[in-house]
C-alpha cells in the first residue's frame, strides 16, 4: 500500500508546485501589463 501511494503523493506535490508557479507567473505578467 505505501509503495503504491508514494508516487501519487509525489506527483500531487509536484503538480501543486507547477500550478502555483504558473499562477504566480500569470499574476506577474498581468501586473506588468496593467501598469
Residue pairs with C-beta under 8 A, 6 or more apart in sequence:
none
